Amino acid sequence: FGYSQPSHFTKNDHWKNERREIFFGGGATSFLGDVGGRDFKGKHFSPADLDVDAMRYAGHFGFRFRLHPNFALKTQLQYALFSGNDNLTHQAHRRHRNINFRTHVFEASQHLEFILARKEHWGSRHKIYGLKGHSNKSFQIYLFTGFSFFYYNPQGKGGPYGWTDLRPLNTEGQGLKNAPSAYGNYSYGIPFGIGYRAGLSPRWRISAELSWTHTFTDYLDDVSGSYYDNSAINEAYGAKAAFFADPSVKAFPDWVRAGEPRGNPNQNDVYSVINVSLIRNLSYKQTVRSKWKYKRRY
């Protein structure tokens, strides 16, 4: 008997057999903001300021719909933990400032993928011994961008205090005279990045992505503007708020007096995630094997 194998991945319209996919996975996170960084002055949106010791983790799942051979839409839900610590840098001002943070981020995002290169063959046309067909090759290289909406909650730790929510403490004097307005727990971002997908079988694939998200907030680390009068914060919000407003080592008091820079309000926060995903194809259908009949001649 000869057995006919599905050749969806070798036809011009093969992409229709992978229109719907679900995926899940995890990865590593890094943060570019006002807290932490490398041993030099911070560089906005630069991988050179990434601190490997402050990297944390993320998990995600989602749904992908292919619109065209070269375009796809992807909806993703993600949890990510970001952190930074001035003690991990030897840059003088940040180390003296002595601020640390972690932020839990729950993100919903919509991506548009642009497939730059693809080769999507899977299986030989006929399973006949000694007959060569298409080799098993299935990969895609793609760029993506989109829009994200997320919840975040910065926390700090130090002195006699364990992990503490920082937003309610108004560490830059929010709510007091001539101080900035309080910030919220929700914000938006613009993600973009590059990815690679490889086929494991007609139904399963694996992918690796590097994404950067430029946010519309400067408070993922609770740091943005200038120091406020610490005694006024103590009087209005208490000793805990005063401590987290200025946990510096006090060696150079002029660096942390009211009005001195605590962060850079001209640059919003950026975060990066390296994700690995396992992908399940929901559209692919195995073709039923069919026999071909012949009349034997003698």
DOMARMAR-104384 format. One line per field, with one value per residue (C-alpha): residue number from 1; x, y, z. Coordinates in Angstrom, 3 decimals, always signed. Example, Ala and Ser with C-alpha at 12.3 -4.5 7.8 and 13.67 -1.06 7.14 Angstrom:
% DOMARMAR-104384
seq: [1  2]
x: [+12.300  +13.670]
y: [-4.500  -1.060]
z: [+7.800  +7.140]
% end
This chain:
% DOMARMAR-104384
seq: [1  2  3  4  5  6  7  8  9  10  11  12  13  14  15  16  17  18  19  20  21  22  23  24  25  26  27  28  29  30  31  32  33  34  35  36  37  38  39  40  41  42  43  44  45  46  47  48  49  50  51  52  53  54  55  56  57  58  59  60  61  62  63  64  65  66  67  68  69  70  71  72  73  74  75  76  77  78  79  80  81  82  83  84  85  86  87  88  89  90  91  92  93  94  95  96  97  98  99  100  101  102  103  104  105  106  107  108  109  110  111  112  113  114  115  116  117  118  119  120  121  122  123  124  125  126  127  128  129  130  131  132  133  134  135  136  137  138  139  140  141  142  143  144  145  146  147  148  149  150  151  152  153  154  155  156  157  158  159  160  161  162  163  164  165  166  167  168  169  170  171  172  173  174  175  176  177  178  179  180  181  182  183  184  185  186  187  188  189  190  191  192  193  194  195  196  197  198  199  200  201  202  203  204  205  206  207  208  209  210  211  212  213  214  215  216  217  218  219  220  221  222  223  224  225  226  227  228  229  230  231  232  233  234  235  236  237  238  239  240  241  242  243  244  245  246  247  248  249  250  251  252  253  254  255  256  257  258  259  260  261  262  263  264  265  266  267  268  269  270  271  272  273  274  275  276  277  278  279  280  281  282  283  284  285  286  287  288  289  290  291  292  293  294  295  296  297  298]
x: [+0.000  +1.006  -0.055  -0.799  +0.636  -0.718  +1.261  -0.351  +3.061  +4.259  +1.384  +1.056  -1.851  -0.157  -0.407  -4.183  -3.475  -1.802  -4.185  -5.152  -2.599  -2.408  +0.879  +2.299  +5.718  +8.030  +11.121  +13.511  +12.870  +15.042  +14.291  +15.562  +14.514  +15.809  +16.844  +19.800  +21.722  +25.387  +28.452  +28.044  +25.515  +22.222  +21.563  +17.918  +16.654  +20.104  +20.922  +24.291  +22.532  +20.940  +21.835  +21.964  +21.838  +18.461  +16.831  +13.658  +11.032  +7.815  +5.057  +2.526  -0.128  -2.097  -3.697  -2.289  -4.305  -2.560  -4.126  -1.852  +1.320  +3.335  +1.115  -0.416  -2.234  -1.253  -3.151  -1.119  -1.616  +1.577  +2.747  +6.232  +8.363  +10.850  +13.433  +16.310  +18.752  +21.179  +23.422  +24.227  +25.924  +29.124  +27.968  +28.419  +25.101  +22.886  +24.776  +24.487  +20.762  +20.354  +16.879  +15.628  +12.311  +10.361  +7.218  +4.578  +3.181  +0.031  -0.137  -2.578  -1.143  -2.079  +0.718  +0.920  +3.606  +5.519  +7.020  +10.330  +11.474  +9.778  +10.274  +7.430  +7.810  +6.768  +6.835  +7.328  +4.531  +4.498  +5.634  +7.278  +10.554  +13.446  +11.385  +12.615  +10.169  +10.365  +12.625  +11.140  +11.802  +9.505  +10.722  +9.768  +11.713  +9.465  +9.238  +6.323  +4.862  +1.561  -0.092  -0.239  -2.233  -0.901  -1.324  +1.778  +2.542  +6.031  +7.365  +10.490  +12.418  +14.920  +15.696  +13.153  +10.611  +9.933  +8.434  +6.176  +3.795  +5.340  +2.562  +0.468  +3.554  +3.836  +7.629  +8.073  +5.634  +2.563  -0.396  +1.718  +2.353  +4.225  +4.643  +3.709  +0.321  -0.150  +0.383  -1.971  -1.522  -2.393  -0.532  +0.073  +3.022  +4.241  +6.001  +8.227  +10.733  +11.982  +11.224  +12.074  +9.707  +10.705  +8.490  +8.699  +5.864  +2.857  +1.014  +3.735  +6.290  +8.641  +9.544  +11.982  +11.285  +13.073  +10.689  +11.097  +8.180  +8.321  +5.835  +3.858  +4.798  +7.978  +6.849  +7.386  +10.183  +8.375  +11.142  +10.733  +11.365  +13.068  +13.502  +10.826  +11.449  +11.828  +10.635  +7.420  +6.877  +7.497  +4.982  +2.313  +2.707  +4.800  +8.260  +7.878  +7.148  +10.096  +12.433  +11.466  +11.543  +15.214  +16.964  +20.348  +23.567  +23.727  +27.403  +26.619  +23.502  +23.583  +22.825  +19.461  +18.184  +14.826  +14.843  +17.799  +17.188  +15.834  +15.177  +14.779  +11.186  +12.030  +12.447  +9.700  +10.488  +11.303  +11.281  +12.496  +11.461  +13.100  +10.334  +10.325  +6.958  +5.505  +2.899  -0.044  -1.590  -5.398  -6.031  -3.980  -6.008  -4.408  -5.457  -6.911  -4.620  -6.046  -5.175  -4.643  -5.843  -4.213  -4.887  -2.076  -1.102  +0.336]
y: [+0.000  +3.601  +6.100  +9.718  +12.170  +15.693  +18.327  +21.438  +22.899  +22.636  +24.373  +28.077  +28.306  +26.264  +29.235  +28.712  +25.479  +27.389  +30.318  +29.708  +28.953  +29.059  +29.484  +29.629  +30.026  +32.082  +34.207  +36.676  +40.382  +43.475  +47.089  +50.436  +53.299  +55.552  +52.881  +50.520  +50.089  +49.746  +51.563  +54.754  +57.478  +56.006  +55.850  +56.026  +53.079  +51.546  +47.837  +49.058  +50.019  +46.594  +45.028  +41.239  +40.805  +42.576  +40.356  +38.568  +36.312  +36.376  +34.016  +34.362  +32.733  +33.887  +33.373  +34.034  +34.481  +34.574  +37.099  +36.603  +34.671  +37.635  +39.097  +37.845  +39.204  +38.054  +38.632  +37.992  +38.081  +38.308  +38.541  +39.972  +40.938  +43.812  +45.046  +47.449  +48.185  +51.081  +48.842  +46.798  +49.750  +51.606  +54.808  +57.321  +59.203  +56.142  +54.121  +56.996  +57.335  +53.681  +53.042  +49.589  +48.388  +45.547  +45.899  +43.297  +43.937  +42.333  +43.137  +42.609  +43.329  +43.188  +42.658  +42.866  +40.585  +41.187  +37.922  +38.769  +35.286  +31.904  +28.366  +26.039  +22.511  +19.544  +15.896  +14.100  +13.946  +10.136  +7.687  +5.271  +3.759  +5.321  +8.202  +11.635  +14.473  +17.818  +17.919  +18.898  +22.627  +25.081  +28.413  +32.085  +35.241  +38.166  +41.663  +42.880  +45.972  +46.848  +48.253  +47.148  +48.034  +47.047  +47.235  +47.798  +48.091  +49.298  +48.090  +48.876  +47.201  +48.537  +49.463  +47.918  +47.493  +44.484  +44.769  +47.822  +49.320  +52.662  +54.484  +55.184  +56.689  +59.654  +59.489  +62.570  +64.636  +63.939  +65.835  +68.478  +72.058  +72.425  +68.654  +66.484  +64.832  +61.262  +58.609  +55.700  +51.936  +51.626  +52.694  +51.954  +50.849  +50.342  +46.976  +46.074  +43.332  +40.410  +36.690  +33.292  +30.304  +26.748  +23.753  +20.645  +18.924  +20.064  +20.692  +22.016  +24.804  +26.649  +30.334  +32.796  +36.544  +39.652  +42.530  +46.097  +48.080  +51.861  +52.852  +56.032  +56.221  +57.103  +55.475  +51.747  +52.189  +54.948  +57.393  +60.266  +63.850  +65.640  +65.165  +66.809  +68.223  +65.023  +66.584  +67.693  +64.132  +62.798  +65.201  +64.578  +60.849  +59.377  +57.907  +55.037  +57.439  +59.625  +56.606  +55.406  +58.978  +59.183  +55.932  +57.383  +56.624  +60.329  +60.720  +63.666  +65.397  +68.084  +65.403  +64.570  +67.915  +69.269  +70.148  +67.941  +65.321  +62.013  +60.738  +62.004  +63.081  +63.586  +59.865  +57.306  +53.772  +50.946  +47.213  +44.221  +40.555  +37.524  +34.927  +31.291  +29.820  +26.437  +26.784  +24.496  +24.704  +24.575  +24.736  +21.824  +18.722  +15.381  +14.060  +10.551  +8.070  +6.666  +3.505  +3.266  +0.171  -1.643  -4.785  -7.217  -8.712  -12.145]
z: [+0.000  -0.585  +2.079  +1.238  +3.761  +4.326  +2.494  +3.996  +4.788  +1.202  -0.599  -1.287  +1.154  +3.890  +6.273  +6.495  +8.342  +11.155  +11.433  +15.056  +17.741  +21.513  +23.345  +26.854  +28.410  +30.564  +30.512  +32.112  +32.737  +32.979  +33.824  +32.530  +34.775  +37.523  +40.059  +39.711  +36.482  +35.626  +36.988  +34.977  +34.335  +33.172  +29.441  +28.496  +26.482  +26.240  +26.782  +28.115  +31.384  +31.972  +35.308  +35.032  +38.836  +38.931  +36.285  +37.402  +35.787  +33.773  +32.648  +29.828  +27.658  +24.654  +21.246  +17.788  +14.570  +11.210  +8.843  +5.853  +4.977  +6.290  +9.023  +12.271  +15.326  +18.806  +22.069  +25.209  +28.991  +31.020  +34.616  +35.119  +38.101  +37.677  +40.146  +40.665  +43.437  +43.815  +45.915  +42.807  +41.101  +41.947  +40.274  +43.126  +43.142  +42.726  +45.325  +47.802  +47.050  +48.175  +46.769  +45.823  +44.427  +42.917  +40.813  +39.999  +36.517  +35.080  +31.386  +28.521  +25.076  +21.417  +18.890  +15.123  +13.693  +10.462  +9.208  +7.554  +6.545  +6.593  +5.404  +6.247  +4.886  +6.921  +5.907  +2.612  +0.077  +0.070  +2.658  +0.272  +1.281  -0.588  -2.021  -0.983  -0.508  +1.294  +4.323  +7.678  +7.826  +9.522  +10.867  +10.929  +11.738  +12.597  +14.035  +16.139  +17.721  +19.337  +22.426  +26.054  +29.152  +32.562  +36.330  +38.447  +42.147  +43.190  +46.535  +48.538  +51.342  +53.859  +57.449  +59.825  +57.029  +54.836  +51.360  +51.505  +48.928  +47.985  +46.166  +49.338  +51.056  +48.645  +48.712  +46.502  +48.540  +46.412  +47.809  +49.568  +48.486  +45.174  +44.927  +41.923  +41.645  +42.828  +40.172  +39.458  +39.378  +35.665  +32.564  +28.879  +26.833  +23.282  +22.899  +19.991  +19.365  +17.321  +17.441  +15.987  +15.695  +14.785  +14.069  +16.239  +14.352  +12.290  +15.566  +17.883  +17.630  +19.930  +19.851  +21.419  +21.582  +22.764  +23.498  +24.721  +26.109  +26.271  +28.982  +29.588  +33.264  +35.137  +38.383  +37.895  +40.448  +42.452  +41.444  +39.013  +40.122  +43.000  +46.720  +48.830  +52.300  +54.323  +57.583  +55.849  +54.544  +58.061  +59.542  +56.894  +56.204  +59.006  +59.653  +57.175  +54.320  +55.327  +55.336  +51.859  +50.526  +51.532  +52.529  +51.513  +53.382  +54.448  +53.559  +51.268  +52.662  +49.956  +47.372  +48.950  +50.216  +49.020  +45.321  +44.373  +41.631  +42.895  +39.365  +35.819  +35.027  +31.340  +30.641  +31.161  +32.251  +29.847  +30.467  +28.500  +28.483  +26.883  +26.447  +25.360  +24.315  +23.436  +20.670  +19.826  +16.356  +16.556  +12.793  +11.507  +10.683  +9.951  +6.563  +6.684  +5.008  +1.810  -0.059  -3.763  -5.451  -8.313  -10.292  -10.144  -13.495  -14.034]
% end
